[in-house]
């Protein structure tokens, strides 16, 4: 009781999860009793001597104090963070296992049979007491439906009061009928911090140092068991509330609670699943719900101990039975039904079903804490297996996705023919020692199939360890010997707020030349590398070769030369807006020198994004001739830009005065657009395949 009063209040106020109710657990209570037995067996204490008994108890409660300090250490060193790695199937199985254990533990009390497990209850079911069962059923029903009519906090008390009333009514009307026992006498004692001074006295007496080993080992065992029990309670509360809590702070709070409880002579305590779930179902959401629980227990001892002794055990069993039923996790039964019925297939469903069954069976047959460890071990093994799978999300060549850079028609045709030499590997997840070899095998396969430039897209990679960096370095070294290139895009160092220590090492090995901000930049770079093998006939001077750019060389030279009457030369500096988004496009621009970027402003992130780049020999603004629609993007000069423009008015004049010339320009534009559309269709088709 002192453990629940003192330790529970301190743990609630200083813990990280409002609503966790603490109390003594059976395993640690047995450890406490075992320690008393070990201390008595040393021969240092006489159980008939009151002074020796006081020292004996002081040492035992000193172990509780030490276990609290160890729990504090667990919390400070953030060992509580392991709760984040407990998968939900394990949590659901813990809930169900706890519910089954609670239900099994109350069956005997509800039926009026001697306390025992399910098999014992089943073997003596014919001897059940109908009145006892009636009291338990009435109490349980009121606890189950009472929350619809009265405040949840009052439901347990009123349910027990109603069950007790029925119990004594039967006893008065039919005293010969067996109705089961009551709780019996509870001593009324005020907790006092009497062990504080006694603890200090232990260190001054050297003979007691002989028992340090059993005390320390017991304290460590109690700290570990209490911490596991607390974390289990925490995950159950998180499951009930749908919120996340600070597990490390909760361990600190429980440690402080055990330190405080030991001073008052309380055995060690931990988060209690059934108490926590009942507190939550009754509406307890704050830290003070734990304090109210502790104060209520104190009042029951000091003031109402006589009244409580007359409460029938059947009423308490009925109430706790309902608590166990409310703790059952519905999701787990849906998952098991889906697995058994075959309505839901897949490795995840099978894994969830296995974890649920294994944890529940082990928890019910052996021990809940062992069941939790088994469930976590299974999840870890599966996680390692999944992480060992290939991290390659997708593989595609330049034929399936080209860069945003616009090019001459003959260049696009050349790149289309040679596109398989540029390959992108999209990676995802974690790249570590277990999965890096899969990347190496994939790259070697691509090289053997004709790839010359391989880009590793790291956009969806969440982690790269040093072993993976080493493997990628080895891949790059092997490729470089045969004049192949390995490049990287979306390296984590470029991502805002992402740690890039390992990424920096990766960049150093690969070389900044082959590290790109995004995959589009990488594609553009290697397209340029391929185009070096194509004799360039694109204009890069202030001369006037537009008849070649537009394919007007098929016309009579005199007719082709007439284009000079309809064009204007214009120059732009770095950053100048050639076309503004939303403005009506009044001309088509032919680039003879420099670059122009197609940009769009993203208001949500307050920055511009490049959609494409126009190069010498290409054009933009053709919507002025074909549609007359406002521009959806900004066209911005990238460096010194030299263009020739044909305004919409001049083109109208051309259609009248030189229709063959106008038709040649439109034919060239349509031919280029058709090639782009067909290329896009091919890319989509290849991606689908």
C-alpha positions in Angstrom: 0.0 0.0 0.0 2.8 2.4 0.9 4.4 1.6 -2.5 1.2 2.7 -4.3 0.7 5.8 -2.1 4.2 7.3 -2.0 5.9 5.8 -5.0 2.8 6.2 -7.2 2.3 9.9 -6.3 6.0 10.8 -6.9 6.1 8.8 -10.2 2.9 10.5 -11.4 4.2 14.0 -10.7 7.7 13.5 -12.1 7.0 11.0 -15.0 6.6 11.7 -18.7 3.3 10.0 -19.3 0.2 11.5 -17.6 -2.2 8.7 -16.6 0.2 5.9 -15.8 -0.7 4.4 -12.4 2.1 2.7 -10.5 2.0 -0.1 -8.0 4.0 -3.2 -6.8 4.4 -6.1 -9.2 4.5 -9.7 -8.4 8.0 -10.5 -9.9 9.7 -7.7 -8.0 7.8 -8.5 -4.8 9.1 -12.1 -5.1 12.6 -10.6 -5.6 12.2 -8.6 -2.4 11.1 -11.7 -0.4 14.0 -13.7 -1.9 16.5 -11.0 -0.8 15.1 -11.2 2.8 15.6 -14.9 2.6 19.2 -14.5 1.4 20.0 -12.0 4.1 18.5 -14.2 6.8 20.6 -17.1 5.6 23.9 -15.2 6.1 23.6 -15.6 9.8 24.2 -11.9 10.4 20.7 -11.4 11.6 18.4 -12.9 14.3 14.7 -12.8 13.4 13.9 -13.0 17.1 15.8 -9.7 17.7 13.8 -6.6 16.9 17.0 -4.6 16.3 18.3 -7.2 13.8 14.9 -7.3 12.1 15.0 -3.5 11.7 18.5 -3.7 10.1 17.3 -6.6 7.9 14.4 -4.6 6.6 16.5 -1.5 6.2 19.0 -3.4 3.9 16.1 -4.8 1.9 14.4 -1.4 1.5 17.9 -0.1 0.6 17.8 -2.5 -2.4 14.6 -0.8 -3.4 16.3 2.6 -3.1 19.2 1.4 -5.2 16.8 0.0 -7.8 15.2 3.4 -8.1 18.6 5.1 -8.6 19.4 2.5 -11.3 16.1 3.4 -13.0 17.0 7.0 -12.9 20.2 6.1 -14.7 18.2 4.2 -17.3 16.1 7.3 -18.0 19.1 9.7 -18.1 21.0 7.5 -20.5 17.8 7.3 -22.7 17.3 3.6 -22.5 13.6 4.2 -22.5 13.8 5.1 -26.2 13.6 1.4 -27.0 9.9 1.8 -26.6 9.8 3.5 -30.0 11.1 0.3 -31.7 8.3 -2.0 -30.3 6.1 -2.6 -33.4 2.3 -2.4 -33.1 1.6 -6.1 -33.5 3.8 -6.7 -30.3 1.9 -3.9 -28.5 -1.5 -5.3 -29.6 -0.4 -8.8 -28.4 0.8 -7.4 -25.1 -2.7 -5.8 -24.6 -4.4 -9.0 -25.5 -2.1 -11.2 -23.3 -2.5 -8.8 -20.4 -6.3 -8.9 -20.9 -6.3 -12.7 -20.9 -4.2 -12.9 -17.8 -6.5 -10.4 -16.0 -9.6 -12.3 -17.1 -8.1 -15.7 -16.1 -7.1 -14.3 -12.7 -10.6 -13.1 -12.0 -12.6 -16.2 -13.1 -12.2 -18.0 -9.8 -13.3 -14.9 -7.9 -16.3 -14.4 -10.1 -17.4 -18.0 -9.7 -16.7 -18.3 -6.0 -14.0 -21.0 -6.6 -10.6 -21.4 -5.0 -8.0 -19.3 -6.7 -6.3 -21.0 -9.6 -5.6 -21.0 -13.3 -8.1 -21.6 -16.1 -7.6 -25.4 -16.1 -8.3 -25.6 -12.3 -11.4 -23.4 -12.7 -12.7 -25.5 -15.5 -12.2 -28.7 -13.6 -14.2 -27.4 -10.6 -16.8 -25.4 -12.6 -19.6 -27.6 -11.2 -18.9 -26.2 -7.7 -19.4 -22.5 -8.7 -21.5 -20.3 -6.4 -24.5 -18.7 -8.2 -24.8 -15.8 -5.8 -21.1 -15.0 -6.2 -21.5 -15.1 -10.0 -24.6 -12.8 -9.8 -22.7 -10.2 -7.7 -19.8 -10.3 -10.2 -22.0 -10.1 -13.2 -24.0 -7.2 -11.8 -20.9 -5.3 -10.9 -19.3 -5.9 -14.3 -22.4 -4.9 -16.2 -22.7 -1.6 -14.3 -19.0 -1.0 -14.9 -19.5 -1.7 -18.6 -22.6 0.5 -19.3 -22.5 2.9 -16.4 -20.3 5.4 -18.2 -23.3 6.2 -20.6 -25.3 7.6 -17.7 -23.0 8.9 -15.0 -19.4 10.3 -14.9 -16.8 7.7 -15.7 -14.8 8.5 -12.6 -17.7 7.4 -10.4 -18.6 4.2 -12.3 -16.1 1.8 -10.5 -17.2 3.0 -7.0 -20.9 2.8 -7.7 -20.5 -0.6 -9.4 -18.8 -2.1 -6.4 -21.4 -0.4 -4.1 -24.2 -2.0 -6.1 -22.6 -5.4 -6.2 -22.0 -5.3 -2.4 -25.6 -4.3 -1.8 -26.8 -7.4 -3.7 -24.3 -9.6 -1.9 -25.6 -8.5 1.6 -29.2 -8.7 0.4 -28.7 -12.3 -0.5 -26.8 -12.9 2.8 -29.7 -11.5 4.8 -32.5 -13.3 2.9 -30.7 -16.6 2.6 -27.9 -16.8 5.1 -27.4 -20.4 4.4 -26.4 -19.7 0.8 -22.7 -19.4 0.2 -21.9 -16.0 -1.4 -18.1 -15.9 -1.2 -15.6 -14.2 1.1 -15.0 -10.5 1.6 -11.7 -8.6 1.4 -11.1 -8.9 5.2 -9.2 -6.8 7.6 -6.8 -4.1 6.3 -4.5 -2.5 8.9 -4.7 1.3 9.4 -1.1 2.6 9.5 0.2 6.1 8.5 3.3 5.9 6.3 6.3 7.6 7.9 9.8 8.3 6.4 11.4 6.2 9.1 14.0 4.5 6.8 15.8 7.7 5.7 18.0 7.9 8.8 18.4 4.1 8.9 19.9 4.1 5.3 22.6 6.5 6.4 23.5 4.3 9.4 24.1 1.3 7.2 27.2 2.8 5.6 28.9 3.3 9.0 28.8 -0.4 9.9 31.3 -2.4 7.9 29.9 -5.9 8.7 26.9 -5.1 6.5 29.1 -4.5 3.5 29.3 -8.4 3.2 25.7 -8.3 1.8 26.5 -5.8 -1.0 26.5 -8.4 -3.8 23.0 -9.9 -3.2 21.6 -6.4 -2.5 23.1 -5.0 -5.7 22.1 -7.9 -7.9 18.6 -7.8 -6.5 18.4 -4.0 -7.1 19.5 -4.4 -10.7 17.0 -7.2 -11.3 14.2 -5.1 -9.8 15.2 -2.1 -11.8 15.2 -4.0 -15.1 11.8 -5.7 -14.4 10.2 -2.5 -13.2 11.5 -0.6 -16.2 10.2 -3.3 -18.6 6.8 -3.3 -16.9 6.7 0.5 -17.0 7.5 0.6 -20.7 4.8 -2.0 -21.3 2.3 0.2 -19.5 3.5 3.1 -21.5 2.9 1.5 -24.9 -0.5 0.3 -23.7 -1.4 3.9 -22.7 0.0 5.2 -26.1 -2.2 2.6 -27.8 -5.3 3.6 -25.9 -4.8 7.4 -26.3 -3.1 7.5 -29.7 -0.5 9.9 -28.3 3.3 9.6 -27.8 4.9 10.1 -24.4 8.5 10.6 -23.1 9.6 7.0 -22.1 12.9 8.2 -20.6 11.2 10.8 -18.4 8.8 8.1 -17.3 11.7 5.9 -16.2 13.1 8.9 -14.3 9.7 9.4 -12.6 9.4 5.7 -11.7 13.0 5.8 -10.3 12.2 8.8 -8.1 9.0 7.1 -7.0 10.9 4.0 -5.9 13.5 6.1 -4.1 10.7 8.0 -2.2 8.8 4.8 -1.6 11.7 3.0 0.0 12.2 5.8 2.5 8.6 5.2 3.7 9.1 1.4 3.7 7.4 0.7 0.4 8.5 -2.2 -1.9 9.4 -1.3 -5.5 6.7 -0.3 -7.9 6.2 0.1 -11.6 3.6 1.1 -14.2 0.6 -1.1 -13.9 -1.3 -2.1 -17.1 -4.7 -2.8 -15.5 -4.6 0.2 -13.3 -3.4 2.5 -16.1 -6.1 1.3 -18.5 -8.8 1.6 -15.8 -7.6 5.1 -15.0 -7.8 6.1 -18.7 -11.2 4.5 -19.2 -12.4 6.4 -16.1 -11.3 9.7 -17.7 -7.8 10.1 -16.1 -5.7 12.1 -18.5 -3.4 14.2 -16.3 -0.6 13.6 -13.9 -2.9 14.4 -11.0 -5.0 11.3 -11.7 -2.1 9.3 -10.3 -1.9 11.7 -7.3 -5.7 11.2 -6.7 -5.2 7.5 -6.9 -2.5 7.7 -4.2 -4.5 10.0 -2.0 -7.5 7.7 -2.3 -5.5 4.6 -1.3 -4.2 6.6 1.7 -7.8 7.5 2.7 -8.9 4.0 2.3 -6.2 2.8 4.7 -6.5 5.6 7.3 -10.3 6.2 7.2 -12.2 3.5 5.4 -10.2 0.4 6.1 -13.0 -1.0 8.2 -15.6 -0.4 5.5 -13.4 -2.0 2.8 -13.0 -5.1 4.8 -16.7 -5.9 4.2 -16.6 -5.5 0.4 -17.1 -8.9 -1.3 -14.3 -10.2 -3.4 -16.8 -11.1 -6.1 -17.6 -7.4 -6.7 -13.9 -6.6 -7.2 -13.5 -9.6 -9.5 -16.4 -8.5 -11.6 -15.0 -5.0 -12.0 -11.5 -6.2 -12.8 -12.9 -8.8 -15.3 -14.5 -5.9 -17.2 -11.3 -4.0 -17.1 -9.6 -7.0 -18.8 -12.2 -7.2 -21.5 -11.9 -3.5 -22.2 -8.2 -3.9 -22.7 -8.5 -6.3 -25.6 -7.2 -4.9 -28.9 -9.8 -5.1 -31.7 -7.3 -4.5 -34.5 -5.4 -7.7 -33.7 -8.6 -9.8 -34.1 -9.4 -8.1 -37.4 -5.8 -8.9 -38.6 -6.1 -12.5 -37.5 -9.5 -12.9 -39.2 -8.1 -11.4 -42.4 -5.2 -13.9 -42.3 -7.3 -16.9 -41.6 -10.1 -16.0 -44.1 -7.6 -15.1 -46.8 -9.3 -11.7 -47.4 -5.9 -10.0 -46.8 -2.7 -11.5 -48.1 0.9 -10.5 -48.1 4.0 -10.9 -46.0 3.0 -8.1 -43.6 -0.3 -9.9 -42.8 1.5 -13.2 -42.2 4.1 -11.5 -40.0 1.5 -9.7 -37.9 -0.4 -12.9 -37.4 2.7 -14.8 -36.3 3.8 -12.1 -33.9 0.3 -11.9 -32.4 0.0 -15.6 -31.8 3.5 -16.2 -30.6 3.5 -13.3 -28.1 0.0 -14.1 -26.8 0.8 -17.8 -26.3 4.2 -17.2 -24.6 2.8 -14.5 -22.5 -0.2 -16.5 -21.3 1.8 -19.8 -20.8 5.1 -18.4 -19.4 5.7 -14.7 -18.7 4.6 -11.5 -20.3 8.0 -9.9 -20.2 9.6 -12.9 -22.0 6.8 -12.6 -24.6 7.6 -9.0 -25.2 11.3 -9.8 -25.8 10.4 -12.6 -28.1 8.1 -10.3 -30.1 10.7 -7.6 -30.4 13.4 -10.2 -31.4 11.1 -11.5 -34.2 10.5 -7.9 -35.4 14.2 -7.2 -35.4 15.0 -10.3 -37.4 12.3 -9.4 -40.0 13.5 -5.9 -40.1 17.1 -7.0 -40.8 15.8 -9.3 -43.5 13.8 -6.5 -45.1 16.7 -4.1 -44.9 18.9 -6.7 -46.6 16.7 -6.6 -49.7 17.8 -4.6 -52.7 17.4 -0.9 -52.1 16.9 -0.3 -55.8 13.4 1.2 -56.2 13.5 1.8 -60.0 15.9 1.6 -62.9 15.5 3.6 -66.1 17.7 4.9 -68.9 17.7 8.2 -70.7 15.2 6.7 -73.1 12.6 6.7 -70.3 13.4 10.1 -68.9 15.3 12.9 -70.5 16.6 16.2 -69.0 14.7 19.4 -69.1 17.2 20.9 -71.5 15.7 21.7 -75.0 17.9 20.7 -77.9 18.0 20.7 -81.7 16.0 18.1 -83.5 19.1 16.2 -84.7 20.5 16.3 -81.1 17.3 14.8 -79.7 17.3 12.1 -82.3 21.0 11.3 -81.5 20.3 11.1 -77.7 17.2 9.0 -78.3 19.3 6.5 -80.2 22.1 6.5 -77.6 19.9 7.0 -74.5 20.5 3.5 -73.1 24.1 4.6 -72.3 22.8 6.8 -69.5 21.1 4.9 -66.7 19.6 6.1 -63.4 19.2 3.8 -60.3 16.7 5.2 -57.9 17.5 4.0 -54.4 15.4 4.0 -51.3 15.5 3.2 -47.6 18.7 2.5 -45.7 21.9 1.6 -47.6 24.1 -0.4 -45.3 26.5 -3.4 -45.3 23.5 -5.7 -45.8 22.2 -4.1 -49.0 25.2 -2.3 -50.6 26.3 -5.5 -52.5 22.9 -5.5 -54.2 23.7 -2.1 -55.7 27.1 -3.3 -56.9 25.5 -6.3 -58.6 22.9 -4.1 -60.3 25.5 -1.7 -61.6 27.7 -4.5 -63.0 24.6 -5.8 -64.8 23.9 -2.4 -66.3 27.4 -2.0 -67.5 27.4 -5.4 -69.2 24.1 -4.3 -70.9 25.7 -1.3 -72.5 25.5 1.5 -69.9 28.4 4.0 -69.8 27.1 6.5 -67.2 25.3 5.3 -64.1 23.6 7.8 -61.8 22.7 6.7 -58.2 19.6 8.7 -57.2 19.7 9.1 -53.4 16.5 11.2 -53.1 14.6 8.5 -51.1 17.6 7.2 -49.1 17.2 7.8 -45.4 20.6 6.5 -44.2 24.0 5.5 -45.6 26.5 3.8 -43.4 30.3 3.8 -43.8 30.3 0.2 -45.1 28.0 1.3 -47.9 30.2 4.2 -48.7 33.1 1.9 -49.0 31.2 -0.4 -51.4 30.1 2.5 -53.6 33.7 3.7 -53.7 34.8 0.3 -54.9 32.2 0.3 -57.6 33.4 3.8 -58.7 37.0 2.6 -58.8 36.2 -0.5 -60.9 34.2 1.6 -63.4 36.8 4.3 -63.7 39.4 1.7 -64.9 37.2 1.0 -68.0 36.2 4.6 -68.7 32.8 4.2 -67.2 31.3 6.8 -64.8 29.4 6.5 -61.5 27.6 9.6 -60.4 25.4 10.7 -57.5 22.3 12.9 -57.3 20.3 14.1 -54.3 23.2 13.5 -52.0 21.9 14.1 -48.4 24.4 16.9 -47.8 22.4 19.0 -50.1 19.2 18.4 -48.2 18.2 21.1 -45.7 18.4 19.9 -42.1 19.9 16.5 -42.9 23.2 15.4 -41.3 25.8 14.9 -44.0 28.9 13.5 -42.4 28.8 10.2 -44.2 27.6 12.0 -47.3 30.7 14.3 -47.2 32.8 11.1 -47.2 30.8 9.8 -50.2 31.3 13.1 -52.1 35.1 13.0 -51.4 35.3 9.5 -52.8 33.2 10.1 -55.9 34.5 13.6 -56.6 32.4 16.8 -56.8 32.4 16.7 -60.6 30.1 13.7 -60.5 27.9 14.8 -57.6 24.7 16.6 -58.7 22.0 18.6 -56.9 19.3 16.5 -58.6 18.9 13.8 -61.2 17.9 16.2 -64.0 21.3 18.0 -63.7 23.0 14.6 -63.9 21.0 13.6 -67.0 21.8 17.0 -68.6 25.5 16.7 -67.9 25.8 13.2 -69.4 23.7 14.2 -72.4 26.3 16.8 -73.1 29.0 14.2 -72.8 27.3 12.0 -75.4 26.7 15.0 -77.7 30.5 15.6 -77.8 30.5 12.7 -80.2 28.0 14.4 -82.5 29.4 17.1 -85.0 27.7 20.3 -83.9 26.1 22.5 -86.4 24.2 24.6 -83.9 24.8 28.4 -84.1 27.0 29.9 -81.4 27.8 33.3 -82.9 26.1 36.5 -83.9 25.9 35.3 -87.5 22.6 34.7 -89.0 22.1 31.0 -89.8 18.4 30.8 -89.1 17.6 29.1 -92.3 19.6 26.1 -91.0 18.0 26.2 -87.6 14.5 26.2 -89.0 15.2 23.8 -91.8 14.6 26.6 -94.4 17.4 25.3 -96.5 14.8 23.3 -98.4 13.4 26.6 -99.8 14.9 28.7 -102.5 17.8 30.7 -101.1 16.1 34.0 -102.0 12.9 33.0 -100.3 14.8 31.8 -97.2 16.7 35.1 -97.0 13.4 37.0 -96.8 13.2 36.1 -93.1 15.5 39.0 -92.4 12.6 41.3 -93.1 10.5 39.9 -90.2 12.9 39.4 -87.4 14.7 41.5 -84.7 17.9 40.9 -82.9 17.7 41.2 -79.1 20.2 40.7 -76.2 19.6 39.9 -72.5 21.8 39.9 -69.4 22.0 37.3 -66.7 18.7 37.2 -64.8 16.7 39.3 -67.3 13.1 38.2 -67.8 12.5 37.5 -71.5 8.9 36.4 -70.9 6.9 36.9 -67.6 4.5 34.4 -66.3 0.9 35.3 -67.0 1.8 37.8 -69.7 0.6 37.4 -73.2 3.4 36.0 -75.4 3.9 38.4 -78.3 6.7 36.7 -80.2 8.7 33.5 -80.8 12.4 33.6 -79.8 15.2 31.7 -81.6 18.4 31.4 -79.5 21.7 31.8 -81.3 24.0 32.3 -78.2 23.6 31.6 -74.5 20.9 29.8 -72.5 17.4 30.6 -71.2 15.7 28.9 -68.3 12.1 28.1 -68.0 11.2 28.9 -64.3 8.1 28.6 -62.1 7.7 30.2 -58.7 6.6 27.8 -55.9 4.7 29.9 -53.3 4.6 27.2 -50.7 8.4 27.0 -50.4 9.0 30.6 -51.6 11.5 29.7 -54.3 11.7 29.2 -58.0 12.2 25.8 -59.7 13.7 25.2 -63.1 11.5 23.4 -65.5 13.8 23.4 -68.5 16.7 25.0 -70.3 16.7 26.3 -73.9 20.0 26.1 -75.8 21.4 27.6 -79.0 19.4 26.4 -82.0 16.2 26.0 -80.0 13.3 28.4 -79.6 10.5 29.3 -77.1 7.4 31.4 -77.2 5.8 29.3 -80.0 2.5 29.5 -78.2 2.3 33.1 -79.6 2.1 31.6 -83.1 0.0 28.5 -82.3 -2.4 29.4 -79.5 -1.9 33.0 -78.4 -2.2 31.9 -74.7 -0.6 33.7 -71.7 2.8 32.2 -70.6 2.5 29.7 -67.7 6.2 30.2 -66.8 8.9 32.8 -66.6 11.7 32.6 -69.2 14.9 34.0 -67.7 18.3 34.6 -69.3 21.0 32.3 -68.1 24.2 34.3 -68.7 24.5 36.5 -71.8 21.6 35.6 -74.1 21.3 36.5 -77.8 18.1 35.8 -79.6 16.2 36.6 -82.8 12.5 37.2 -82.4 9.5 37.1 -84.7 6.6 39.1 -83.3 3.1 38.0 -83.8 2.4 41.0 -86.0 5.4 40.3 -88.2 4.4 36.7 -88.5 0.9 37.8 -89.7 2.6 39.9 -92.3 4.8 37.0 -93.3 1.8 34.8 -93.9 0.5 37.3 -96.4 3.8 38.4 -98.1 5.8 35.1 -97.9 3.4 32.2 -97.2 6.0 29.6 -98.1 8.3 31.0 -95.5 5.6 31.1 -92.8 4.6 27.5 -93.6 8.2 26.3 -93.4 8.5 27.9 -89.9 5.2 26.2 -88.7 6.3 22.9 -90.2 9.6 23.0 -88.3 7.8 23.9 -85.1 5.2 21.1 -85.5 7.9 18.6 -86.4 9.9 19.3 -83.2 6.7 19.2 -81.1 5.7 15.9 -82.7 9.1 14.5 -81.9 8.9 15.6 -78.3 5.3 14.1 -77.9 6.4 10.8 -79.4 9.5 10.7 -77.2 7.2 11.3 -74.1 4.9 8.5 -75.2 7.8 6.1 -75.6 9.1 7.0 -72.2 5.7 6.4 -70.6 5.3 3.1 -72.4 8.8 2.0 -71.3 8.1 2.9 -67.7 4.8 0.9 -67.8 6.7 -2.1 -69.2 
